[in-house]
Amino acid sequence: MIKERWEILDCWVVAGYNYRVILKPRTTRAHLIDITLETSNIHALLEEVVNAFWTSQELMVYLDGIAVQGRHSIK
């Protein structure tokens, strides 16, 4: 798997501190990641995601870990 940078395709507030985020790789046509997360600092989280190189599997594992903490899961 190739490590690459990801970009935010869309992000919106679902309710309170719950955010729906759709991410896509910048250079390939890999699958989109669509997740609902509960976080009080979405900006820091998104900055961390877009400023690092991830394989799609690494990014999904990372985001799923955050989602589990907020009792949400990747869709």
VMD Tcl script that builds the backbone (N, CA, C; Angstrom):
set m [mol new atoms 225]
animate dup $m
set s [atomselect $m all]
$s set {name element resname resid chain x y z} {
  {N N MET 1 A 0.841 -1.182 0.000}
  {CA C MET 1 A 0.000 0.000 0.000}
  {C C MET 1 A 0.886 1.245 0.000}
  {N N ILE 2 A 0.403 2.262 -0.660}
  {CA C ILE 2 A 1.151 3.499 -0.797}
  {C C ILE 2 A 0.715 4.488 0.277}
  {N N LYS 3 A 1.705 5.122 0.928}
  {CA C LYS 3 A 1.386 6.196 1.864}
  {C C LYS 3 A 1.207 7.469 1.059}
  {N N GLU 4 A 0.160 8.190 1.365}
  {CA C GLU 4 A -0.104 9.423 0.645}
  {C C GLU 4 A -0.800 10.427 1.548}
  {N N ARG 5 A -0.847 11.642 1.079}
  {CA C ARG 5 A -1.572 12.681 1.807}
  {C C ARG 5 A -3.055 12.568 1.477}
  {N N TRP 6 A -3.869 12.982 2.428}
  {CA C TRP 6 A -5.315 12.932 2.267}
  {C C TRP 6 A -5.865 14.343 2.347}
  {N N GLU 7 A -7.015 14.550 1.744}
  {CA C GLU 7 A -7.659 15.853 1.819}
  {C C GLU 7 A -9.104 15.687 2.255}
  {N N ILE 8 A -9.645 16.767 2.774}
  {CA C ILE 8 A -11.021 16.771 3.254}
  {C C ILE 8 A -11.931 17.029 2.061}
  {N N LEU 9 A -12.781 16.089 1.773}
  {CA C LEU 9 A -13.754 16.265 0.703}
  {C C LEU 9 A -14.963 17.034 1.233}
  {N N ASP 10 A -15.364 16.716 2.470}
  {CA C ASP 10 A -16.486 17.408 3.099}
  {C C ASP 10 A -16.421 17.195 4.605}
  {N N CYS 11 A -16.951 18.143 5.353}
  {CA C CYS 11 A -17.010 18.038 6.815}
  {C C CYS 11 A -18.157 18.921 7.294}
  {N N TRP 12 A -19.024 18.356 8.145}
  {CA C TRP 12 A -20.107 19.159 8.682}
  {C C TRP 12 A -20.483 18.664 10.068}
  {N N VAL 13 A -21.151 19.555 10.814}
  {CA C VAL 13 A -21.603 19.234 12.166}
  {C C VAL 13 A -22.880 18.415 12.059}
  {N N VAL 14 A -22.891 17.281 12.746}
  {CA C VAL 14 A -24.095 16.454 12.799}
  {C C VAL 14 A -24.952 16.914 13.974}
  {N N ALA 15 A -24.325 17.036 15.153}
  {CA C ALA 15 A -24.992 17.529 16.358}
  {C C ALA 15 A -23.938 17.721 17.434}
  {N N GLY 16 A -23.986 18.833 18.128}
  {CA C GLY 16 A -23.034 19.077 19.209}
  {C C GLY 16 A -21.601 18.992 18.736}
  {N N TYR 17 A -20.858 18.045 19.299}
  {CA C TYR 17 A -19.458 17.832 18.912}
  {C C TYR 17 A -19.299 16.645 17.963}
  {N N ASN 18 A -20.364 16.233 17.322}
  {CA C ASN 18 A -20.317 15.134 16.351}
  {C C ASN 18 A -20.144 15.709 14.948}
  {N N TYR 19 A -19.124 15.217 14.257}
  {CA C TYR 19 A -18.811 15.707 12.917}
  {C C TYR 19 A -18.805 14.550 11.932}
  {N N ARG 20 A -19.350 14.784 10.771}
  {CA C ARG 20 A -19.278 13.822 9.670}
  {C C ARG 20 A -18.155 14.300 8.769}
  {N N VAL 21 A -17.198 13.441 8.506}
  {CA C VAL 21 A -16.018 13.804 7.726}
  {C C VAL 21 A -15.870 12.813 6.575}
  {N N ILE 22 A -15.635 13.342 5.387}
  {CA C ILE 22 A -15.346 12.509 4.221}
  {C C ILE 22 A -13.967 12.905 3.717}
  {N N LEU 23 A -13.069 11.923 3.664}
  {CA C LEU 23 A -11.689 12.151 3.247}
  {C C LEU 23 A -11.396 11.386 1.972}
  {N N LYS 24 A -10.495 11.943 1.160}
  {CA C LYS 24 A -10.072 11.239 -0.048}
  {C C LYS 24 A -8.577 11.433 -0.233}
  {N N PRO 25 A -7.922 10.460 -0.837}
  {CA C PRO 25 A -6.487 10.606 -1.100}
  {C C PRO 25 A -6.260 11.669 -2.168}
  {N N ARG 26 A -5.144 12.382 -2.058}
  {CA C ARG 26 A -4.865 13.458 -3.013}
  {C C ARG 26 A -4.430 12.959 -4.376}
  {N N THR 27 A -3.774 11.799 -4.435}
  {CA C THR 27 A -3.144 11.407 -5.697}
  {C C THR 27 A -3.709 10.157 -6.355}
  {N N THR 28 A -4.376 9.299 -5.620}
  {CA C THR 28 A -4.882 8.064 -6.223}
  {C C THR 28 A -6.400 8.016 -6.138}
  {N N ARG 29 A -6.955 6.991 -6.724}
  {CA C ARG 29 A -8.404 6.813 -6.687}
  {C C ARG 29 A -8.797 5.749 -5.666}
  {N N ALA 30 A -8.128 5.765 -4.539}
  {CA C ALA 30 A -8.471 4.820 -3.474}
  {C C ALA 30 A -9.863 5.156 -2.935}
  {N N HIS 31 A -10.366 4.294 -2.102}
  {CA C HIS 31 A -11.692 4.495 -1.538}
  {C C HIS 31 A -11.749 5.748 -0.681}
  {N N LEU 32 A -12.925 6.356 -0.643}
  {CA C LEU 32 A -13.171 7.465 0.266}
  {C C LEU 32 A -13.336 6.913 1.673}
  {N N ILE 33 A -13.021 7.732 2.649}
  {CA C ILE 33 A -13.279 7.373 4.041}
  {C C ILE 33 A -14.390 8.287 4.532}
  {N N ASP 34 A -15.464 7.699 5.025}
  {CA C ASP 34 A -16.648 8.417 5.498}
  {C C ASP 34 A -16.853 8.005 6.947}
  {N N ILE 35 A -16.716 8.960 7.873}
  {CA C ILE 35 A -16.765 8.625 9.295}
  {C C ILE 35 A -17.473 9.725 10.071}
  {N N THR 36 A -18.136 9.337 11.139}
  {CA C THR 36 A -18.704 10.291 12.087}
  {C C THR 36 A -17.877 10.201 13.362}
  {N N LEU 37 A -17.371 11.355 13.794}
  {CA C LEU 37 A -16.497 11.413 14.965}
  {C C LEU 37 A -17.060 12.368 16.001}
  {N N GLU 38 A -16.807 12.063 17.256}
  {CA C GLU 38 A -17.140 12.977 18.335}
  {C C GLU 38 A -15.833 13.550 18.860}
  {N N THR 39 A -15.635 14.853 18.693}
  {CA C THR 39 A -14.419 15.506 19.151}
  {C C THR 39 A -14.708 16.965 19.442}
  {N N SER 40 A -14.032 17.510 20.429}
  {CA C SER 40 A -14.196 18.927 20.745}
  {C C SER 40 A -13.190 19.777 19.982}
  {N N ASN 41 A -12.252 19.141 19.265}
  {CA C ASN 41 A -11.238 19.892 18.530}
  {C C ASN 41 A -11.069 19.311 17.124}
  {N N ILE 42 A -12.103 19.460 16.316}
  {CA C ILE 42 A -12.087 18.893 14.964}
  {C C ILE 42 A -10.983 19.507 14.112}
  {N N HIS 43 A -10.686 20.789 14.327}
  {CA C HIS 43 A -9.673 21.456 13.503}
  {C C HIS 43 A -8.291 20.837 13.701}
  {N N ALA 44 A -7.922 20.563 14.946}
  {CA C ALA 44 A -6.620 19.939 15.223}
  {C C ALA 44 A -6.567 18.525 14.648}
  {N N LEU 45 A -7.650 17.796 14.776}
  {CA C LEU 45 A -7.699 16.434 14.241}
  {C C LEU 45 A -7.539 16.436 12.722}
  {N N LEU 46 A -8.274 17.300 12.048}
  {CA C LEU 46 A -8.185 17.362 10.589}
  {C C LEU 46 A -6.814 17.841 10.130}
  {N N GLU 47 A -6.229 18.779 10.857}
  {CA C GLU 47 A -4.882 19.249 10.517}
  {C C GLU 47 A -3.874 18.109 10.627}
  {N N GLU 48 A -3.998 17.311 11.671}
  {CA C GLU 48 A -3.107 16.163 11.845}
  {C C GLU 48 A -3.269 15.163 10.696}
  {N N VAL 49 A -4.495 14.925 10.295}
  {CA C VAL 49 A -4.760 13.961 9.221}
  {C C VAL 49 A -4.200 14.443 7.886}
  {N N VAL 50 A -4.432 15.700 7.529}
  {CA C VAL 50 A -4.015 16.176 6.206}
  {C C VAL 50 A -2.527 16.493 6.119}
  {N N ASN 51 A -1.840 16.632 7.248}
  {CA C ASN 51 A -0.414 16.962 7.224}
  {C C ASN 51 A 0.497 15.748 7.341}
  {N N ALA 52 A -0.062 14.557 7.352}
  {CA C ALA 52 A 0.746 13.338 7.461}
  {C C ALA 52 A 0.487 12.448 6.242}
  {N N PHE 53 A 1.372 11.496 6.049}
  {CA C PHE 53 A 1.203 10.499 4.986}
  {C C PHE 53 A 0.640 9.230 5.610}
  {N N TRP 54 A -0.420 8.686 5.018}
  {CA C TRP 54 A -1.094 7.499 5.532}
  {C C TRP 54 A -1.406 6.552 4.380}
  {N N THR 55 A -1.381 5.265 4.675}
  {CA C THR 55 A -2.055 4.341 3.767}
  {C C THR 55 A -3.531 4.421 4.147}
  {N N SER 56 A -4.405 3.967 3.286}
  {CA C SER 56 A -5.826 4.014 3.629}
  {C C SER 56 A -6.109 3.164 4.864}
  {N N GLN 57 A -5.405 2.042 4.990}
  {CA C GLN 57 A -5.609 1.173 6.151}
  {C C GLN 57 A -5.144 1.854 7.437}
  {N N GLU 58 A -3.979 2.498 7.412}
  {CA C GLU 58 A -3.481 3.201 8.601}
  {C C GLU 58 A -4.447 4.299 9.030}
  {N N LEU 59 A -4.936 5.051 8.069}
  {CA C LEU 59 A -5.847 6.149 8.390}
  {C C LEU 59 A -7.161 5.619 8.952}
  {N N MET 60 A -7.676 4.548 8.377}
  {CA C MET 60 A -8.917 3.965 8.891}
  {C C MET 60 A -8.737 3.441 10.316}
  {N N VAL 61 A -7.609 2.804 10.592}
  {CA C VAL 61 A -7.346 2.297 11.945}
  {C C VAL 61 A -7.246 3.458 12.930}
  {N N TYR 62 A -6.533 4.503 12.539}
  {CA C TYR 62 A -6.379 5.682 13.400}
  {C C TYR 62 A -7.741 6.319 13.699}
  {N N LEU 63 A -8.527 6.569 12.657}
  {CA C LEU 63 A -9.830 7.206 12.838}
  {C C LEU 63 A -10.806 6.298 13.568}
  {N N ASP 64 A -10.730 4.995 13.324}
  {CA C ASP 64 A -11.601 4.068 14.032}
  {C C ASP 64 A -11.288 4.074 15.526}
  {N N GLY 65 A -10.005 4.211 15.882}
  {CA C GLY 65 A -9.626 4.317 17.289}
  {C C GLY 65 A -10.248 5.536 17.946}
  {N N ILE 66 A -10.249 6.651 17.237}
  {CA C ILE 66 A -10.882 7.863 17.752}
  {C C ILE 66 A -12.392 7.674 17.820}
  {N N ALA 67 A -12.958 7.043 16.803}
  {CA C ALA 67 A -14.401 6.810 16.771}
  {C C ALA 67 A -14.842 5.911 17.918}
  {N N VAL 68 A -14.064 4.894 18.228}
  {CA C VAL 68 A -14.405 3.976 19.321}
  {C C VAL 68 A -14.421 4.724 20.647}
  {N N GLN 69 A -13.480 5.645 20.825}
  {CA C GLN 69 A -13.457 6.446 22.053}
  {C C GLN 69 A -14.741 7.252 22.198}
  {N N GLY 70 A -15.283 7.708 21.059}
  {CA C GLY 70 A -16.531 8.465 21.073}
  {C C GLY 70 A -17.745 7.590 20.821}
  {N N ARG 71 A -17.551 6.270 20.814}
  {CA C ARG 71 A -18.600 5.282 20.585}
  {C C ARG 71 A -19.269 5.437 19.222}
  {N N HIS 72 A -18.497 5.811 18.231}
  {CA C HIS 72 A -18.986 5.891 16.858}
  {C C HIS 72 A -18.149 4.941 16.027}
  {N N SER 73 A -18.526 4.709 14.809}
  {CA C SER 73 A -17.744 3.799 13.984}
  {C C SER 73 A -17.715 4.258 12.534}
  {N N ILE 74 A -16.747 3.737 11.804}
  {CA C ILE 74 A -16.617 4.059 10.389}
  {C C ILE 74 A -17.774 3.436 9.631}
  {N N LYS 75 A -18.308 4.180 8.684}
  {CA C LYS 75 A -19.417 3.672 7.864}
  {C C LYS 75 A -18.886 3.192 6.553}
}
mol reanalyze $m
mol bondsrecalc $m
mol representation Tube
mol addrep $m
